[in-house]
């Protein structure tokens, strides 16, 4: 979706945000900026190694996480998940978790059920370990 084809990570992220700007609420396209952010993170980790990963995580204070929550998750039809629901939900759970929004992530993890995806978790480390750890934090944050 970017350098090997057309443009920079910033251009990809801007393009994704533009697609969402006028999209109706309830559509999973609102996750697209989170996909772009994950791809930018993956690419920077490949180029800069863990020097980049030890700085600020790109999901901290990123408005796209809240926008995906507000414009997709809050308005989706839970009884009718779309074909790529688990992929999209994993991107949202990942972004919420890395933004320390564990209570909201808990709701997404519940909907994901046992259907963890490798991406985007593998962009930040061992996918299964990260998914399990972040799910546990979300469960703990959601507990009464």
Number of C-alpha atoms within 10 A of each C-alpha: 12 16 12 7 7 10 11 14 19 13 14 22 21 13 14 20 20 12 13 21 10 9 14 13 17 17 17 23 20 30 27 22 25 27 22 22 23 23 20 22 21 18 16 16 16 12 11 11 12 12 10 14 15 8 8 9 14 15 20 15 13 15 11 21 24 18 19 27 23 15 20 21 22 13 14 17 12 10 6 8 12 13 8 9 15 20 18 23 22 25 26 29 30 29 30 26 24 19 18 17 19 25 17 17 29 24 15 23 25 13 17 18 9 9 13 18 18 14 16 26 21 15 17 18 11 11 17 14 12 16 23 12 13 22 21 15 19 25 18 13 15 14 9 5
